C-alpha cells in the first residue's frame, strides 16, 4: 500500500512539473512573451554594438600611434636631415 502511495506521489510531482514547463513554453509564444524576448534580444544587440565600437576605437588609436611613430609624426624626428636642394626624392627628374 505504501508502495502505491509513493508511485502516486511521484506521478503527481512529475505531472505538475510537466504542466508547469508546458505553461512556461506556451507563455513564450503569446504576444507579450514574444515582445519581451524580442526586446531582450535588441537590448543585447545594442550592448554588443557598443562594445564593438569601443574596441574598434581602441584598435584605431593604437594603429594611429603606430603609424605616427613609423612616419616620424610623433615629434621624435624633429631634426630635419639636409637634403640637396635639387633633389626631388626620385619623384621627378632633377631639373636645373
C-alpha positions as CSV (number, residue, x, y, z in Angstrom):
1,X,0.0,0.0,0.0
2,X,2.8,2.4,0.8
3,X,4.5,1.5,-2.5
4,X,1.4,2.6,-4.3
5,X,1.3,5.9,-2.4
6,X,4.9,6.6,-3.4
7,X,4.2,5.9,-7.1
8,X,1.1,8.2,-6.9
9,X,3.1,11.0,-5.3
10,X,5.9,10.5,-7.8
11,X,3.4,10.6,-10.7
12,X,1.7,13.7,-9.3
13,X,5.0,15.5,-9.0
14,X,6.0,14.6,-12.5
15,X,2.6,15.7,-13.8
16,X,2.9,19.1,-12.0
17,X,6.4,19.5,-13.4
18,X,5.3,18.8,-17.0
19,X,2.3,21.1,-16.7
20,X,4.5,23.9,-15.3
21,X,7.1,23.5,-18.1
22,X,4.3,23.4,-20.8
23,X,2.8,26.6,-19.4
24,X,6.1,28.4,-19.5
25,X,6.7,27.3,-23.1
26,X,3.2,28.4,-24.1
27,X,3.7,31.9,-22.5
28,X,6.8,32.4,-24.7
29,X,4.6,32.2,-27.8
30,X,2.0,34.8,-26.6
31,X,2.3,38.3,-27.9
32,X,3.7,39.6,-24.6
33,X,6.2,36.7,-24.4
34,X,7.4,37.3,-28.0
35,X,7.7,41.1,-27.3
36,X,9.8,40.5,-24.1
37,X,12.1,38.1,-25.8
38,X,12.5,40.4,-28.8
39,X,13.2,43.5,-26.6
40,X,15.8,41.4,-24.7
41,X,17.5,40.4,-28.0
42,X,17.5,44.0,-29.2
43,X,19.0,45.2,-26.0
44,X,21.7,42.6,-26.2
45,X,22.4,43.6,-29.8
46,X,22.8,47.2,-28.7
47,X,25.2,46.2,-25.9
48,X,27.2,44.2,-28.4
49,X,27.4,47.1,-30.9
50,X,28.6,49.5,-28.1
51,X,31.3,47.0,-27.0
52,X,32.4,46.5,-30.6
53,X,32.7,50.3,-31.3
54,X,34.7,50.8,-28.1
55,X,37.1,48.0,-29.1
56,X,37.3,49.4,-32.6
57,X,38.2,52.9,-31.3
58,X,41.0,51.4,-29.1
59,X,42.4,49.5,-32.1
60,X,42.2,52.6,-34.3
61,X,44.1,54.7,-31.7
62,X,46.8,52.0,-31.4
63,X,47.2,51.8,-35.1
64,X,47.4,55.6,-35.5
65,X,50.1,55.7,-32.8
66,X,52.0,53.0,-34.7
67,X,51.7,54.9,-37.9
68,X,52.7,58.2,-36.3
69,X,55.8,56.6,-34.8
70,X,56.7,54.9,-38.1
71,X,56.3,58.1,-40.2
72,X,58.0,60.3,-37.7
73,X,55.0,62.4,-36.9
74,X,55.1,61.8,-33.2
75,X,57.7,64.6,-32.6
76,X,60.7,62.2,-32.1
77,X,62.1,63.2,-35.5
78,X,62.1,66.9,-35.3
79,X,65.6,67.4,-36.7
80,X,65.4,67.6,-40.4
81,X,68.2,66.0,-42.4
82,X,69.9,68.1,-45.0
83,X,68.6,67.4,-48.5
84,X,70.2,68.6,-51.6
85,X,68.0,71.5,-53.0
86,X,67.9,70.0,-56.4
87,X,66.9,66.5,-55.2
88,X,63.2,65.8,-55.7
89,X,63.2,62.4,-53.9
90,X,63.2,60.5,-57.1
91,X,59.7,61.5,-58.0
92,X,60.6,63.9,-60.8
93,X,63.7,64.2,-62.9
94,X,66.3,66.7,-61.5
95,X,65.6,69.9,-63.4
96,X,68.1,72.8,-63.0
